[in-house]
């Protein structure tokens, strides 16, 4: 469990660039709009404090259940996690299909490195 609590912040940051909703690669603007929609949905479900969520983008990770549940919600919406476990193959497939080339490579590498985490 401790390994997972250390992993979720890294996955959330990685996941922030893993957003898309159409069959061609998304633009950064499209990714931002999709991210805002996911944020609204997951904030409503998990009642995480908005200031703490904003802190995630700055690298401030507070160890709170609501914030972890929010992060898990976002990652599951992006198909990067399933039932609290990393879905590296799914995440990499989504990245390859949807994410602009300038950020796709490092993001795929990060998920590939997380492939065996939490097993």
Backbone torsions as a table, in degrees:
resi	resn	phi	psi	omega
1	UNK	NA	-37.9	179.8
2	UNK	-62.0	-39.1	178.8
3	UNK	-60.5	-41.7	179.9
4	UNK	-66.3	-38.0	-179.4
5	UNK	-67.1	-25.8	176.0
6	UNK	-83.0	-25.1	-175.0
7	UNK	-81.9	-35.1	-172.9
8	UNK	-60.8	-38.2	177.9
9	UNK	-62.1	-40.5	179.1
10	UNK	-64.5	-40.6	179.2
11	UNK	-66.6	-35.9	179.4
12	UNK	-64.7	-43.0	178.0
13	UNK	-62.6	-45.8	177.7
14	UNK	-61.7	-44.3	-178.9
15	UNK	-63.2	-25.9	179.7
16	UNK	-59.8	-24.3	178.5
17	UNK	-99.5	2.9	-174.0
18	UNK	-103.1	39.6	-172.9
19	UNK	-113.1	134.4	177.8
20	UNK	-170.9	162.4	-177.1
21	UNK	-142.5	6.9	-177.5
22	UNK	-130.2	176.1	-171.8
23	UNK	-79.9	-12.7	176.7
24	UNK	-109.9	168.8	-178.3
25	UNK	-61.2	137.7	-179.1
26	UNK	-81.5	154.4	170.9
27	UNK	-86.7	165.1	177.9
28	UNK	-61.8	-34.0	177.8
29	UNK	-65.5	-42.8	177.5
30	UNK	-63.5	-39.4	178.5
31	UNK	-63.3	-39.9	179.4
32	UNK	-63.9	-40.6	179.6
33	UNK	-66.7	-41.5	178.2
34	UNK	-66.4	-39.0	177.6
35	UNK	-60.4	-42.3	179.1
36	UNK	-62.4	-39.7	178.3
37	UNK	-64.7	-45.2	179.3
38	UNK	-62.8	-40.4	179.2
39	UNK	-58.8	-46.6	-179.4
40	UNK	-61.6	-46.3	-179.4
41	UNK	-62.4	-49.2	-175.8
42	UNK	-72.0	-32.1	174.8
43	UNK	-64.0	-41.0	178.9
44	UNK	-64.5	-36.5	-178.6
45	UNK	-75.1	-35.8	-168.2
46	UNK	-117.8	-1.0	173.3
47	UNK	53.8	34.0	177.1
48	UNK	-73.3	144.1	179.5
49	UNK	-64.9	130.0	-176.4
50	UNK	-61.7	-36.7	178.1
51	UNK	-64.6	-37.5	178.2
52	UNK	-69.5	-37.7	176.5
53	UNK	-63.7	-43.5	177.2
54	UNK	-59.5	-35.0	179.9
55	UNK	-63.9	-28.0	179.6
56	UNK	-59.1	-39.1	179.3
57	UNK	-67.0	-20.4	178.3
58	UNK	-98.3	1.1	-179.6
59	UNK	88.0	12.4	178.1
60	UNK	-93.5	106.4	-176.7
61	UNK	-109.9	106.8	179.4
62	UNK	-91.7	133.2	-177.2
63	UNK	-82.2	81.5	179.1
64	UNK	-130.0	139.5	-177.7
65	UNK	-56.5	-44.8	-177.7
66	UNK	-61.6	-38.3	179.9
67	UNK	-70.8	-38.9	176.9
68	UNK	-65.3	-41.1	178.6
69	UNK	-65.5	-38.3	176.0
70	UNK	-61.0	-48.0	-179.4
71	UNK	-61.5	-42.8	178.3
72	UNK	-62.2	-41.0	178.1
73	UNK	-58.8	-48.4	-179.8
74	UNK	-62.1	-46.1	-178.3
75	UNK	-65.7	-35.8	176.8
76	UNK	-69.7	-36.7	176.5
77	UNK	-62.8	-30.6	179.7
78	UNK	-87.3	2.2	-177.9
79	UNK	61.3	28.7	177.6
80	UNK	-95.6	-14.6	175.7
81	UNK	-140.5	153.2	175.3
82	UNK	-142.4	121.3	-178.9
83	UNK	53.7	42.2	176.3
84	UNK	78.7	5.8	-179.8
85	UNK	-117.6	145.8	-179.7
86	UNK	-64.2	133.7	175.9
87	UNK	-112.6	71.3	-172.9
88	UNK	-58.9	-44.5	-178.4
89	UNK	-61.5	-43.7	178.5
90	UNK	-64.8	-44.0	-179.8
91	UNK	-61.8	-44.7	-179.1
92	UNK	-64.9	-38.4	177.4
93	UNK	-62.9	-44.2	178.4
94	UNK	-62.1	-42.6	179.7
95	UNK	-60.7	-47.8	-177.8
96	UNK	-61.0	-37.3	-178.5
97	UNK	-80.2	-33.3	-164.6
98	UNK	-118.3	-25.1	-168.7
99	UNK	-92.0	136.6	177.4
100	UNK	-56.0	145.0	-174.5
101	UNK	-55.3	-34.5	-176.0
102	UNK	-64.1	-18.8	178.3
103	UNK	-122.6	-7.0	-175.7
104	UNK	-65.7	-46.1	-176.0
105	UNK	-57.1	-55.8	-179.7
106	UNK	-63.3	-32.5	-179.6
107	UNK	-69.4	-43.0	176.9
108	UNK	-62.9	-40.7	179.5
109	UNK	-61.5	-41.2	179.9
110	UNK	-64.6	-44.3	178.5
111	UNK	-68.1	-36.1	177.1
112	UNK	-61.8	-38.9	178.3
113	UNK	-68.1	-22.2	179.9
114	UNK	-93.4	0.1	-172.2
115	UNK	-49.4	-41.7	-175.6
116	UNK	-101.0	7.0	179.7
117	UNK	-70.3	143.5	175.6
118	UNK	78.8	6.7	179.0
119	UNK	-87.9	NA	NA
